Amino acid sequence: MLERFSTPIQIALIAAMALAGAWAFAQLPAGALVPVHFNAQGEADGWASAGKGLFMLPLLALVLLGLRWLLPRLDPRGENLRKSGKAISTIWVAVSLLLALVQAQVVAMSLGLSGPVPKLPMLLVGGLFIAMGNVLGKLRANYTVGIRTPWTLANERVWDQTHRFAGKAFVAAGLLLLALSMSPLPARWQAVPICVATLTAALASVFKSYWLWRRQGGGD
């Protein structure tokens, strides 16, 4: 179902982001600055002109949509990307939704409709990890999306087993981040668990791919 409607969903998100940016741009005075970077407390600590800051994320989402069309035509294993439609659709929609939520926060803060949301980064990253983790095991071997190590690319069985493991690792990392977002952990420390969870899941998946490759006689 998601695979069938993922492109319209992405287009709708991009349109909503662009319209929200245009609406905010029309409300702001000439020369106004808008937040484009946030610290660990969710407070704005980087600024850009309204013309750049309000349309940067919709443009990024549009590039992402274009890449979805382009990558299967550039990847030497592009047919596998096409066969991974459900997984690719889920990942692309999840990233687009994350960008849309960040755009909403940028617009709200630019117009003074919202203050900092301290645990927002942890919530967004945790949700993204859970969405991606649930479909990683359905990705077929390719050169552009997934755990692309020399060992997964050399052996499709290693690819499949590594991605099933990586899916569980990223779901666990996402659940941990969501749990921590509801804990008394001070917002200024949230960058630490985000980095640790990301690196742990990623490095564990890389080492798992090497271990599986060696177990199956790789390098002998």
Phi, psi and omega per residue, in radians:
M1 nan -0.855 -3.120
L2 -1.113 -0.677 -3.137
E3 -1.022 -0.670 -3.096
R4 -1.215 -0.634 -3.033
F5 -1.858 0.083 -3.037
S6 -1.115 -0.717 3.133
T7 -1.127 -0.846 3.051
P8 -1.025 -0.622 3.114
I9 -1.120 -0.786 3.129
Q10 -1.101 -0.754 3.133
I11 -1.075 -0.730 3.123
A12 -1.116 -0.704 3.115
L13 -1.135 -0.735 3.129
I14 -1.109 -0.762 3.132
A15 -1.088 -0.752 3.133
A16 -1.115 -0.717 3.115
M17 -1.106 -0.784 -3.125
A18 -1.150 -0.720 3.135
L19 -1.153 -0.708 3.101
A20 -1.113 -0.708 3.102
G21 -1.119 -0.741 3.131
A22 -1.137 -0.699 3.122
W23 -1.096 -0.786 3.129
A24 -1.144 -0.701 -3.139
F25 -1.038 -0.683 -3.133
A26 -1.205 -0.427 -3.115
Q27 -1.490 -0.403 -3.010
L28 -1.516 2.608 3.086
P29 -1.258 2.795 3.111
A30 -1.022 2.403 3.118
G31 1.418 0.090 -3.124
A32 -1.175 2.590 3.073
L33 -1.867 2.583 3.123
V34 -2.194 2.663 -3.121
P35 -1.261 2.375 3.095
V36 -2.249 -0.054 3.109
H37 -2.560 2.504 -3.062
F38 -2.264 2.521 3.116
N39 -1.485 -3.023 -3.063
A40 -1.137 -0.357 3.107
Q41 -1.566 0.041 -3.095
G42 1.417 0.143 3.139
E43 -1.533 2.486 3.128
A44 -1.176 2.258 3.064
D45 -2.334 0.223 3.059
G46 -2.533 2.421 -3.013
W47 -2.318 2.706 3.085
A48 -2.555 2.895 3.087
S49 -1.073 2.685 -3.101
A50 -1.052 -0.675 -3.129
G51 -1.082 -0.606 3.128
K52 -1.495 -0.864 -3.014
G53 -1.160 -0.556 -3.082
L54 -1.492 -0.230 -3.089
F55 -2.099 -0.003 -3.132
M56 -1.132 -0.794 -3.094
L57 -1.249 -0.719 3.030
P58 -1.026 -0.662 3.114
L59 -1.138 -0.721 3.115
L60 -1.097 -0.720 3.105
A61 -1.122 -0.619 3.105
L62 -1.172 -0.718 3.077
V63 -1.066 -0.730 3.119
L64 -1.037 -0.751 3.105
L65 -1.094 -0.722 3.109
G66 -1.113 -0.671 3.129
L67 -1.108 -0.596 3.127
R68 -1.067 -0.633 3.103
W69 -1.344 -0.623 -2.996
L70 -1.418 -0.706 -2.999
L71 -1.006 -0.771 3.119
P72 -1.067 -0.366 3.140
R73 -1.538 -0.304 -3.131
L74 -1.798 -0.554 -3.087
D75 -1.221 2.286 3.084
P76 -1.009 -0.400 3.074
R77 -1.949 0.728 -3.088
G78 -1.019 -0.562 3.130
E79 -1.086 -0.605 3.094
N80 -1.176 -0.578 3.059
L81 -1.134 -0.711 3.108
R82 -1.125 -0.655 3.131
K83 -1.287 -0.247 3.110
S84 -1.687 0.504 -2.998
G85 -0.936 -0.760 -3.107
K86 -1.105 -0.792 -3.129
A87 -1.152 -0.811 -3.141
I88 -1.069 -0.739 -3.137
S89 -1.060 -0.771 -3.130
T90 -1.098 -0.796 -3.114
I91 -1.129 -0.797 -3.104
W92 -1.133 -0.751 3.132
V93 -1.154 -0.703 3.141
A94 -1.080 -0.763 3.131
V95 -1.177 -0.708 3.123
S96 -1.106 -0.702 3.114
L97 -1.139 -0.701 3.085
L98 -1.045 -0.794 3.118
L99 -1.080 -0.674 3.133
A100 -1.141 -0.674 3.123
L101 -1.184 -0.679 3.084
V102 -1.154 -0.706 3.090
Q103 -1.047 -0.727 3.116
A104 -1.056 -0.700 3.124
Q105 -1.187 -0.695 3.111
V106 -1.066 -0.816 -3.138
V107 -1.104 -0.806 -3.105
A108 -1.090 -0.739 -3.134
M109 -1.254 -0.599 3.130
S110 -1.098 -0.628 -3.097
L111 -1.656 0.056 3.136
G112 1.273 0.377 -3.135
L113 -1.535 -0.226 -3.102
S114 -2.629 2.574 3.012
G115 -1.687 -2.949 3.113
P116 -1.046 2.526 3.000
V117 -1.964 1.650 -2.912
P118 -0.961 -0.729 -3.045
K119 -1.683 0.190 -3.086
L120 -1.034 -0.792 3.132
P121 -1.002 -0.744 -3.128
M122 -1.137 -0.693 3.117
L123 -1.135 -0.779 -3.100
L124 -1.174 -0.799 -3.135
V125 -1.162 -0.729 3.115
G126 -1.064 -0.795 3.113
G127 -1.103 -0.702 3.121
L128 -1.102 -0.757 3.140
F129 -1.083 -0.717 -3.137
I130 -1.136 -0.790 3.133
A131 -1.084 -0.791 -3.131
M132 -1.198 -0.751 -3.099
G133 -1.054 -0.579 -3.114
N134 -1.209 -0.289 -3.103
V135 -2.120 -0.061 -3.125
L136 -0.996 -0.667 -3.129
G137 -1.148 -0.213 -3.135
K138 -1.704 -0.042 3.101
L139 -1.301 2.347 3.026
R140 -1.625 2.757 -3.027
A141 -0.985 2.246 3.092
N142 -2.722 3.058 -3.052
Y143 -1.762 0.027 -3.010
T144 -2.180 -0.443 -3.085
V145 -2.278 2.200 3.089
G146 2.114 -2.882 3.128
I147 -1.514 1.581 -3.010
R148 -1.713 1.472 3.076
T149 -1.867 2.885 3.090
P150 -0.988 -0.508 -3.044
W151 -1.441 -0.629 3.077
T152 -1.258 -0.619 -3.119
L153 -1.310 -0.347 -3.132
A154 -1.508 -0.306 -3.012
N155 -2.584 2.038 -3.083
E156 -1.157 -0.538 3.101
R157 -1.169 -0.709 3.078
V158 -1.103 -0.722 3.086
W159 -0.980 -0.903 -3.073
D160 -1.078 -0.810 -3.105
Q161 -1.197 -0.673 3.110
T162 -1.098 -0.738 -3.094
H163 -1.277 -0.509 3.015
R164 -1.159 -0.714 3.082
F165 -1.154 -0.792 -3.112
A166 -1.084 -0.649 3.111
G167 -1.026 -0.809 3.127
K168 -1.141 -0.673 -3.125
A169 -1.133 -0.738 -3.114
F170 -1.305 -0.592 3.042
V171 -1.099 -0.761 3.119
A172 -1.081 -0.739 3.118
A173 -1.105 -0.716 3.132
G174 -1.139 -0.752 3.120
L175 -1.109 -0.679 3.101
L176 -1.082 -0.774 -3.137
L177 -1.138 -0.692 3.095
L178 -1.117 -0.705 3.119
A179 -1.122 -0.736 -3.139
L180 -1.185 -0.524 3.126
S181 -1.158 -0.361 3.123
M182 -1.789 0.110 -3.140
S183 -1.649 3.013 3.122
P184 -1.327 0.108 -3.127
L185 -0.929 2.172 3.132
P186 -1.012 2.439 -3.087
A187 -1.016 -0.542 -3.082
R188 -1.168 -0.260 -3.126
W189 -1.726 -0.008 -2.990
Q190 -1.186 -0.401 3.104
A191 -1.101 -0.523 -3.109
V192 -1.148 -0.956 3.127
P193 -1.123 -0.548 3.094
I194 -1.089 -0.834 -3.141
C195 -1.138 -0.773 -3.110
V196 -1.126 -0.793 -3.137
A197 -1.094 -0.744 -3.127
T198 -1.130 -0.869 -3.111
L199 -1.140 -0.691 -3.125
T200 -1.107 -0.847 -3.139
A201 -1.113 -0.737 -3.101
A202 -1.202 -0.839 -3.106
L203 -1.185 -0.649 3.090
A204 -1.070 -0.666 3.132
S205 -1.200 -0.682 3.101
V206 -1.116 -0.847 3.135
F207 -1.115 -0.616 3.099
K208 -1.101 -0.692 -3.136
S209 -1.121 -0.701 3.116
Y210 -1.159 -0.771 -3.130
W211 -1.063 -0.746 3.128
L212 -1.135 -0.707 3.130
W213 -1.093 -0.781 3.118
R214 -1.134 -0.697 -3.113
R215 -1.116 -0.515 -3.134
Q216 -1.620 0.277 3.029
G217 1.600 0.200 3.129
G218 -1.099 2.389 3.092
G219 1.487 -0.089 3.129
D220 -1.398 nan nan
